[in-house]
């Protein structure tokens, strides 16, 4: 069963839940904005269902809600960040602010982040930077959830990439995992009691399954066959080379509530060529949208279009949440009984 929750109620209840867990208001707002924006964009897998785990991680001492991490410039334009187990978006945004400022002078600046908690929907960071007039390439790794091409065991992370580029009236934002779907989406389907599409996942024995609950203990398929597998592997080894993070089956802390998070995050901020380029990109994206569709009534979309349309609809009509997820968040927002 699902419930319809207004944007305002979702934000206020989630803020209260984090406040009761000891999260400072400014930090709570970043975390809540990230989670609620995922709901608005139709990415429930990265939305509010993750909030109870954030609270559990704080209570279990594997997430520090106060820190913004420690950063040291490894070079003129390369920032080395120890997240000190902080909230993912808090540490990430602090690093982005620093490298964004540096990139205005150097043209490009990067941050390599270790010991940070889950970033959530990384397109949120790409849009944040692009709306500020700069381009962003973002990479992050995860626990081993994806089987290699031709394999039956999870050995790679979902290893997503996000790219944000300034354009008017809306920036270009790509956000995609190198898995066919995210494990968060598998969990969302399990919460809703919905079957998976064939080919999405294997069960714990390495057999194909459409049972979302069984897939949680199995492996997700890489997107795009052998090429998607190779791209995900390349991202994993690149991020690890830059951050010193764990690899493959040694990664912990993005799906559990008890283990320190040891994946890696890499952000590259680039100062763009200027307003003329932004106008040219906007015109080009509009030309793509105007391409005659292969199927009548199904217009050609640019990455980010569907999420923007979803935001408008859900801000107007409300956010649909699985009832158990919302009840748990409400309970976390209220004073303990007794």
Secondary structure as UniProt FT lines:
FT   STRAND          2..5
FT   HELIX           7..20
FT   TURN            21..22
FT   HELIX           25..40
FT   TURN            41..42
FT   HELIX           44..46
FT   HELIX           48..50
FT   HELIX           51..59
FT   TURN            60..61
FT   STRAND          70..75
FT   TURN            76..77
FT   STRAND          78..82
FT   TURN            84..85
FT   HELIX           88..106
FT   STRAND          108..114
FT   HELIX           123..131
FT   TURN            132..133
FT   STRAND          134..140
FT   STRAND          146..147
FT   TURN            149..150
FT   STRAND          154..156
FT   STRAND          161..165
FT   STRAND          172..176
FT   HELIX           183..192
FT   TURN            198..199
FT   STRAND          201..202
FT   TURN            204..205
FT   STRAND          208..209
FT   HELIX           212..215
FT   TURN            216..217
FT   STRAND          219..220
FT   TURN            223..224
FT   HELIX           225..243
FT   HELIX           248..250
FT   STRAND          264..271
FT   HELIX           275..289
FT   TURN            296..297
FT   TURN            303..304
FT   HELIX           305..317
FT   STRAND          319..322
FT   HELIX           323..333
//
